[in-house]
């Protein structure tokens, strides 16, 4: 049976792969489709991808015990897709390469990721 650490590593690697598939597919969309709401009174693809990025950043911050200055889960971190794509890739890399928080230890004294 896989350990929690092995599971999380596999999950974050899959998440990174899936995000790359999205970036590749969505990257082919013209701007008018990418920035237009998907259906009336909904959000554009760009806004939804920003939301997912915000949630991943909040998850990372929570697990690292740090605070982020975010005002909303729907906060737009990047107005343009290039900035969003670059930050998405950087955040995925952070998720794949977990850092140990030295101030927390598990029940056996081992560091908690």
Chimera marker file (.cmm) of the C-alpha trace (Angstrom):
<marker_set name="trace">
<marker id="1" x="0.000" y="0.000" z="0.000" r="1" g="1" b="0" radius="0.5"/>
<marker id="2" x="1.330" y="3.428" z="-0.935" r="1" g="1" b="0" radius="0.5"/>
<marker id="3" x="2.167" y="5.887" z="1.790" r="1" g="1" b="0" radius="0.5"/>
<marker id="4" x="0.433" y="9.255" z="1.990" r="1" g="1" b="0" radius="0.5"/>
<marker id="5" x="3.605" y="10.888" z="0.695" r="1" g="1" b="0" radius="0.5"/>
<marker id="6" x="3.703" y="8.561" z="-2.344" r="1" g="1" b="0" radius="0.5"/>
<marker id="7" x="0.026" y="9.207" z="-3.006" r="1" g="1" b="0" radius="0.5"/>
<marker id="8" x="0.477" y="12.977" z="-2.825" r="1" g="1" b="0" radius="0.5"/>
<marker id="9" x="3.518" y="12.833" z="-5.105" r="1" g="1" b="0" radius="0.5"/>
<marker id="10" x="1.596" y="10.804" z="-7.692" r="1" g="1" b="0" radius="0.5"/>
<marker id="11" x="-1.399" y="13.134" z="-7.405" r="1" g="1" b="0" radius="0.5"/>
<marker id="12" x="0.634" y="16.316" z="-7.860" r="1" g="1" b="0" radius="0.5"/>
<marker id="13" x="2.473" y="14.834" z="-10.846" r="1" g="1" b="0" radius="0.5"/>
<marker id="14" x="-0.865" y="13.903" z="-12.413" r="1" g="1" b="0" radius="0.5"/>
<marker id="15" x="-2.217" y="17.376" z="-11.635" r="1" g="1" b="0" radius="0.5"/>
<marker id="16" x="0.795" y="18.943" z="-13.364" r="1" g="1" b="0" radius="0.5"/>
<marker id="17" x="0.298" y="16.705" z="-16.412" r="1" g="1" b="0" radius="0.5"/>
<marker id="18" x="-3.442" y="17.492" z="-16.567" r="1" g="1" b="0" radius="0.5"/>
<marker id="19" x="-2.775" y="21.223" z="-16.309" r="1" g="1" b="0" radius="0.5"/>
<marker id="20" x="-0.316" y="20.985" z="-19.198" r="1" g="1" b="0" radius="0.5"/>
<marker id="21" x="-3.008" y="19.260" z="-21.268" r="1" g="1" b="0" radius="0.5"/>
<marker id="22" x="-5.394" y="22.128" z="-20.467" r="1" g="1" b="0" radius="0.5"/>
<marker id="23" x="-2.767" y="24.767" z="-21.264" r="1" g="1" b="0" radius="0.5"/>
<marker id="24" x="-2.071" y="23.101" z="-24.588" r="1" g="1" b="0" radius="0.5"/>
<marker id="25" x="-5.733" y="22.764" z="-25.568" r="1" g="1" b="0" radius="0.5"/>
<marker id="26" x="-6.881" y="26.140" z="-24.330" r="1" g="1" b="0" radius="0.5"/>
<marker id="27" x="-3.805" y="27.798" z="-25.816" r="1" g="1" b="0" radius="0.5"/>
<marker id="28" x="-5.253" y="27.108" z="-29.256" r="1" g="1" b="0" radius="0.5"/>
<marker id="29" x="-8.406" y="29.118" z="-28.551" r="1" g="1" b="0" radius="0.5"/>
<marker id="30" x="-8.620" y="32.594" z="-30.026" r="1" g="1" b="0" radius="0.5"/>
<marker id="31" x="-8.744" y="35.406" z="-27.456" r="1" g="1" b="0" radius="0.5"/>
<marker id="32" x="-12.421" y="36.172" z="-28.144" r="1" g="1" b="0" radius="0.5"/>
<marker id="33" x="-13.371" y="32.645" z="-27.037" r="1" g="1" b="0" radius="0.5"/>
<marker id="34" x="-10.881" y="32.457" z="-24.172" r="1" g="1" b="0" radius="0.5"/>
<marker id="35" x="-12.020" y="35.716" z="-22.522" r="1" g="1" b="0" radius="0.5"/>
<marker id="36" x="-15.771" y="35.368" z="-23.300" r="1" g="1" b="0" radius="0.5"/>
<marker id="37" x="-18.103" y="33.791" z="-20.736" r="1" g="1" b="0" radius="0.5"/>
<marker id="38" x="-18.707" y="30.146" z="-21.574" r="1" g="1" b="0" radius="0.5"/>
<marker id="39" x="-22.480" y="30.567" z="-21.297" r="1" g="1" b="0" radius="0.5"/>
<marker id="40" x="-24.423" y="33.784" z="-20.574" r="1" g="1" b="0" radius="0.5"/>
<marker id="41" x="-24.095" y="34.996" z="-16.987" r="1" g="1" b="0" radius="0.5"/>
<marker id="42" x="-21.139" y="32.690" z="-16.316" r="1" g="1" b="0" radius="0.5"/>
<marker id="43" x="-17.406" y="33.137" z="-16.137" r="1" g="1" b="0" radius="0.5"/>
<marker id="44" x="-14.867" y="33.086" z="-18.922" r="1" g="1" b="0" radius="0.5"/>
<marker id="45" x="-12.318" y="30.287" z="-19.170" r="1" g="1" b="0" radius="0.5"/>
<marker id="46" x="-9.640" y="32.775" z="-18.062" r="1" g="1" b="0" radius="0.5"/>
<marker id="47" x="-11.557" y="33.587" z="-14.868" r="1" g="1" b="0" radius="0.5"/>
<marker id="48" x="-12.127" y="29.918" z="-14.068" r="1" g="1" b="0" radius="0.5"/>
<marker id="49" x="-8.438" y="29.095" z="-14.553" r="1" g="1" b="0" radius="0.5"/>
<marker id="50" x="-7.511" y="32.031" z="-12.302" r="1" g="1" b="0" radius="0.5"/>
<marker id="51" x="-9.851" y="30.603" z="-9.644" r="1" g="1" b="0" radius="0.5"/>
<marker id="52" x="-8.201" y="27.170" z="-9.807" r="1" g="1" b="0" radius="0.5"/>
<marker id="53" x="-4.773" y="28.813" z="-9.493" r="1" g="1" b="0" radius="0.5"/>
<marker id="54" x="-5.902" y="30.851" z="-6.467" r="1" g="1" b="0" radius="0.5"/>
<marker id="55" x="-7.215" y="27.685" z="-4.771" r="1" g="1" b="0" radius="0.5"/>
<marker id="56" x="-3.930" y="25.838" z="-5.389" r="1" g="1" b="0" radius="0.5"/>
<marker id="57" x="-1.955" y="28.777" z="-3.996" r="1" g="1" b="0" radius="0.5"/>
<marker id="58" x="-4.181" y="28.860" z="-0.904" r="1" g="1" b="0" radius="0.5"/>
<marker id="59" x="-3.729" y="25.100" z="-0.434" r="1" g="1" b="0" radius="0.5"/>
<marker id="60" x="0.053" y="25.461" z="-0.670" r="1" g="1" b="0" radius="0.5"/>
<marker id="61" x="0.063" y="28.378" z="1.756" r="1" g="1" b="0" radius="0.5"/>
<marker id="62" x="-2.111" y="26.514" z="4.246" r="1" g="1" b="0" radius="0.5"/>
<marker id="63" x="0.161" y="23.489" z="4.145" r="1" g="1" b="0" radius="0.5"/>
<marker id="64" x="3.241" y="25.649" z="4.566" r="1" g="1" b="0" radius="0.5"/>
<marker id="65" x="1.735" y="27.682" z="7.374" r="1" g="1" b="0" radius="0.5"/>
<marker id="66" x="2.003" y="31.000" z="5.553" r="1" g="1" b="0" radius="0.5"/>
<marker id="67" x="-0.551" y="33.698" z="4.773" r="1" g="1" b="0" radius="0.5"/>
<marker id="68" x="-1.338" y="34.996" z="1.323" r="1" g="1" b="0" radius="0.5"/>
<marker id="69" x="-2.840" y="38.384" z="0.635" r="1" g="1" b="0" radius="0.5"/>
<marker id="70" x="-5.761" y="37.183" z="-1.439" r="1" g="1" b="0" radius="0.5"/>
<marker id="71" x="-9.119" y="38.883" z="-1.192" r="1" g="1" b="0" radius="0.5"/>
<marker id="72" x="-11.324" y="36.285" z="-2.871" r="1" g="1" b="0" radius="0.5"/>
<marker id="73" x="-11.289" y="32.824" z="-4.364" r="1" g="1" b="0" radius="0.5"/>
<marker id="74" x="-12.304" y="34.478" z="-7.631" r="1" g="1" b="0" radius="0.5"/>
<marker id="75" x="-9.520" y="37.069" z="-7.472" r="1" g="1" b="0" radius="0.5"/>
<marker id="76" x="-7.929" y="37.635" z="-10.868" r="1" g="1" b="0" radius="0.5"/>
<marker id="77" x="-4.199" y="37.182" z="-10.381" r="1" g="1" b="0" radius="0.5"/>
<marker id="78" x="-3.357" y="37.704" z="-14.043" r="1" g="1" b="0" radius="0.5"/>
<marker id="79" x="-5.240" y="39.751" z="-16.618" r="1" g="1" b="0" radius="0.5"/>
<marker id="80" x="-3.508" y="38.033" z="-19.539" r="1" g="1" b="0" radius="0.5"/>
<marker id="81" x="-3.208" y="34.342" z="-20.319" r="1" g="1" b="0" radius="0.5"/>
<marker id="82" x="0.609" y="34.405" z="-20.650" r="1" g="1" b="0" radius="0.5"/>
<marker id="83" x="1.013" y="35.528" z="-17.034" r="1" g="1" b="0" radius="0.5"/>
<marker id="84" x="-1.556" y="33.004" z="-15.858" r="1" g="1" b="0" radius="0.5"/>
<marker id="85" x="0.142" y="30.188" z="-17.772" r="1" g="1" b="0" radius="0.5"/>
<marker id="86" x="3.572" y="31.046" z="-16.348" r="1" g="1" b="0" radius="0.5"/>
<marker id="87" x="2.231" y="31.226" z="-12.787" r="1" g="1" b="0" radius="0.5"/>
<marker id="88" x="0.266" y="27.981" z="-13.284" r="1" g="1" b="0" radius="0.5"/>
<marker id="89" x="3.446" y="26.184" z="-14.306" r="1" g="1" b="0" radius="0.5"/>
<marker id="90" x="5.432" y="27.671" z="-11.409" r="1" g="1" b="0" radius="0.5"/>
<marker id="91" x="2.715" y="26.698" z="-8.924" r="1" g="1" b="0" radius="0.5"/>
<marker id="92" x="2.529" y="23.171" z="-10.342" r="1" g="1" b="0" radius="0.5"/>
<marker id="93" x="6.287" y="22.884" z="-9.880" r="1" g="1" b="0" radius="0.5"/>
<marker id="94" x="5.897" y="23.959" z="-6.256" r="1" g="1" b="0" radius="0.5"/>
<marker id="95" x="3.207" y="21.325" z="-5.779" r="1" g="1" b="0" radius="0.5"/>
<marker id="96" x="5.404" y="18.603" z="-7.301" r="1" g="1" b="0" radius="0.5"/>
<marker id="97" x="8.439" y="19.566" z="-5.224" r="1" g="1" b="0" radius="0.5"/>
<marker id="98" x="7.060" y="19.727" z="-1.679" r="1" g="1" b="0" radius="0.5"/>
<marker id="99" x="9.044" y="21.513" z="0.970" r="1" g="1" b="0" radius="0.5"/>
<marker id="100" x="9.282" y="20.300" z="4.524" r="1" g="1" b="0" radius="0.5"/>
<marker id="101" x="7.949" y="22.610" z="7.207" r="1" g="1" b="0" radius="0.5"/>
<marker id="102" x="10.576" y="22.278" z="9.936" r="1" g="1" b="0" radius="0.5"/>
<marker id="103" x="8.304" y="23.406" z="12.772" r="1" g="1" b="0" radius="0.5"/>
<marker id="104" x="5.871" y="20.485" z="12.405" r="1" g="1" b="0" radius="0.5"/>
<marker id="105" x="6.590" y="16.866" z="13.162" r="1" g="1" b="0" radius="0.5"/>
<marker id="106" x="4.519" y="13.735" z="12.851" r="1" g="1" b="0" radius="0.5"/>
<marker id="107" x="3.767" y="11.386" z="15.703" r="1" g="1" b="0" radius="0.5"/>
<marker id="108" x="7.079" y="9.543" z="15.118" r="1" g="1" b="0" radius="0.5"/>
<marker id="109" x="9.074" y="12.789" z="14.969" r="1" g="1" b="0" radius="0.5"/>
<marker id="110" x="9.271" y="12.764" z="11.179" r="1" g="1" b="0" radius="0.5"/>
<marker id="111" x="8.694" y="16.042" z="9.316" r="1" g="1" b="0" radius="0.5"/>
<marker id="112" x="5.203" y="16.693" z="7.993" r="1" g="1" b="0" radius="0.5"/>
<marker id="113" x="4.966" y="17.955" z="4.411" r="1" g="1" b="0" radius="0.5"/>
<link id1="1" id2="2" r="1" g="1" b="0" radius="0.2"/>
<link id1="2" id2="3" r="1" g="1" b="0" radius="0.2"/>
<link id1="3" id2="4" r="1" g="1" b="0" radius="0.2"/>
<link id1="4" id2="5" r="1" g="1" b="0" radius="0.2"/>
<link id1="5" id2="6" r="1" g="1" b="0" radius="0.2"/>
<link id1="6" id2="7" r="1" g="1" b="0" radius="0.2"/>
<link id1="7" id2="8" r="1" g="1" b="0" radius="0.2"/>
<link id1="8" id2="9" r="1" g="1" b="0" radius="0.2"/>
<link id1="9" id2="10" r="1" g="1" b="0" radius="0.2"/>
<link id1="10" id2="11" r="1" g="1" b="0" radius="0.2"/>
<link id1="11" id2="12" r="1" g="1" b="0" radius="0.2"/>
<link id1="12" id2="13" r="1" g="1" b="0" radius="0.2"/>
<link id1="13" id2="14" r="1" g="1" b="0" radius="0.2"/>
<link id1="14" id2="15" r="1" g="1" b="0" radius="0.2"/>
<link id1="15" id2="16" r="1" g="1" b="0" radius="0.2"/>
<link id1="16" id2="17" r="1" g="1" b="0" radius="0.2"/>
<link id1="17" id2="18" r="1" g="1" b="0" radius="0.2"/>
<link id1="18" id2="19" r="1" g="1" b="0" radius="0.2"/>
<link id1="19" id2="20" r="1" g="1" b="0" radius="0.2"/>
<link id1="20" id2="21" r="1" g="1" b="0" radius="0.2"/>
<link id1="21" id2="22" r="1" g="1" b="0" radius="0.2"/>
<link id1="22" id2="23" r="1" g="1" b="0" radius="0.2"/>
<link id1="23" id2="24" r="1" g="1" b="0" radius="0.2"/>
<link id1="24" id2="25" r="1" g="1" b="0" radius="0.2"/>
<link id1="25" id2="26" r="1" g="1" b="0" radius="0.2"/>
<link id1="26" id2="27" r="1" g="1" b="0" radius="0.2"/>
<link id1="27" id2="28" r="1" g="1" b="0" radius="0.2"/>
<link id1="28" id2="29" r="1" g="1" b="0" radius="0.2"/>
<link id1="29" id2="30" r="1" g="1" b="0" radius="0.2"/>
<link id1="30" id2="31" r="1" g="1" b="0" radius="0.2"/>
<link id1="31" id2="32" r="1" g="1" b="0" radius="0.2"/>
<link id1="32" id2="33" r="1" g="1" b="0" radius="0.2"/>
<link id1="33" id2="34" r="1" g="1" b="0" radius="0.2"/>
<link id1="34" id2="35" r="1" g="1" b="0" radius="0.2"/>
<link id1="35" id2="36" r="1" g="1" b="0" radius="0.2"/>
<link id1="36" id2="37" r="1" g="1" b="0" radius="0.2"/>
<link id1="37" id2="38" r="1" g="1" b="0" radius="0.2"/>
<link id1="38" id2="39" r="1" g="1" b="0" radius="0.2"/>
<link id1="39" id2="40" r="1" g="1" b="0" radius="0.2"/>
<link id1="40" id2="41" r="1" g="1" b="0" radius="0.2"/>
<link id1="41" id2="42" r="1" g="1" b="0" radius="0.2"/>
<link id1="42" id2="43" r="1" g="1" b="0" radius="0.2"/>
<link id1="43" id2="44" r="1" g="1" b="0" radius="0.2"/>
<link id1="44" id2="45" r="1" g="1" b="0" radius="0.2"/>
<link id1="45" id2="46" r="1" g="1" b="0" radius="0.2"/>
<link id1="46" id2="47" r="1" g="1" b="0" radius="0.2"/>
<link id1="47" id2="48" r="1" g="1" b="0" radius="0.2"/>
<link id1="48" id2="49" r="1" g="1" b="0" radius="0.2"/>
<link id1="49" id2="50" r="1" g="1" b="0" radius="0.2"/>
<link id1="50" id2="51" r="1" g="1" b="0" radius="0.2"/>
<link id1="51" id2="52" r="1" g="1" b="0" radius="0.2"/>
<link id1="52" id2="53" r="1" g="1" b="0" radius="0.2"/>
<link id1="53" id2="54" r="1" g="1" b="0" radius="0.2"/>
<link id1="54" id2="55" r="1" g="1" b="0" radius="0.2"/>
<link id1="55" id2="56" r="1" g="1" b="0" radius="0.2"/>
<link id1="56" id2="57" r="1" g="1" b="0" radius="0.2"/>
<link id1="57" id2="58" r="1" g="1" b="0" radius="0.2"/>
<link id1="58" id2="59" r="1" g="1" b="0" radius="0.2"/>
<link id1="59" id2="60" r="1" g="1" b="0" radius="0.2"/>
<link id1="60" id2="61" r="1" g="1" b="0" radius="0.2"/>
<link id1="61" id2="62" r="1" g="1" b="0" radius="0.2"/>
<link id1="62" id2="63" r="1" g="1" b="0" radius="0.2"/>
<link id1="63" id2="64" r="1" g="1" b="0" radius="0.2"/>
<link id1="64" id2="65" r="1" g="1" b="0" radius="0.2"/>
<link id1="65" id2="66" r="1" g="1" b="0" radius="0.2"/>
<link id1="66" id2="67" r="1" g="1" b="0" radius="0.2"/>
<link id1="67" id2="68" r="1" g="1" b="0" radius="0.2"/>
<link id1="68" id2="69" r="1" g="1" b="0" radius="0.2"/>
<link id1="69" id2="70" r="1" g="1" b="0" radius="0.2"/>
<link id1="70" id2="71" r="1" g="1" b="0" radius="0.2"/>
<link id1="71" id2="72" r="1" g="1" b="0" radius="0.2"/>
<link id1="72" id2="73" r="1" g="1" b="0" radius="0.2"/>
<link id1="73" id2="74" r="1" g="1" b="0" radius="0.2"/>
<link id1="74" id2="75" r="1" g="1" b="0" radius="0.2"/>
<link id1="75" id2="76" r="1" g="1" b="0" radius="0.2"/>
<link id1="76" id2="77" r="1" g="1" b="0" radius="0.2"/>
<link id1="77" id2="78" r="1" g="1" b="0" radius="0.2"/>
<link id1="78" id2="79" r="1" g="1" b="0" radius="0.2"/>
<link id1="79" id2="80" r="1" g="1" b="0" radius="0.2"/>
<link id1="80" id2="81" r="1" g="1" b="0" radius="0.2"/>
<link id1="81" id2="82" r="1" g="1" b="0" radius="0.2"/>
<link id1="82" id2="83" r="1" g="1" b="0" radius="0.2"/>
<link id1="83" id2="84" r="1" g="1" b="0" radius="0.2"/>
<link id1="84" id2="85" r="1" g="1" b="0" radius="0.2"/>
<link id1="85" id2="86" r="1" g="1" b="0" radius="0.2"/>
<link id1="86" id2="87" r="1" g="1" b="0" radius="0.2"/>
<link id1="87" id2="88" r="1" g="1" b="0" radius="0.2"/>
<link id1="88" id2="89" r="1" g="1" b="0" radius="0.2"/>
<link id1="89" id2="90" r="1" g="1" b="0" radius="0.2"/>
<link id1="90" id2="91" r="1" g="1" b="0" radius="0.2"/>
<link id1="91" id2="92" r="1" g="1" b="0" radius="0.2"/>
<link id1="92" id2="93" r="1" g="1" b="0" radius="0.2"/>
<link id1="93" id2="94" r="1" g="1" b="0" radius="0.2"/>
<link id1="94" id2="95" r="1" g="1" b="0" radius="0.2"/>
<link id1="95" id2="96" r="1" g="1" b="0" radius="0.2"/>
<link id1="96" id2="97" r="1" g="1" b="0" radius="0.2"/>
<link id1="97" id2="98" r="1" g="1" b="0" radius="0.2"/>
<link id1="98" id2="99" r="1" g="1" b="0" radius="0.2"/>
<link id1="99" id2="100" r="1" g="1" b="0" radius="0.2"/>
<link id1="100" id2="101" r="1" g="1" b="0" radius="0.2"/>
<link id1="101" id2="102" r="1" g="1" b="0" radius="0.2"/>
<link id1="102" id2="103" r="1" g="1" b="0" radius="0.2"/>
<link id1="103" id2="104" r="1" g="1" b="0" radius="0.2"/>
<link id1="104" id2="105" r="1" g="1" b="0" radius="0.2"/>
<link id1="105" id2="106" r="1" g="1" b="0" radius="0.2"/>
<link id1="106" id2="107" r="1" g="1" b="0" radius="0.2"/>
<link id1="107" id2="108" r="1" g="1" b="0" radius="0.2"/>
<link id1="108" id2="109" r="1" g="1" b="0" radius="0.2"/>
<link id1="109" id2="110" r="1" g="1" b="0" radius="0.2"/>
<link id1="110" id2="111" r="1" g="1" b="0" radius="0.2"/>
<link id1="111" id2="112" r="1" g="1" b="0" radius="0.2"/>
<link id1="112" id2="113" r="1" g="1" b="0" radius="0.2"/>
</marker_set>
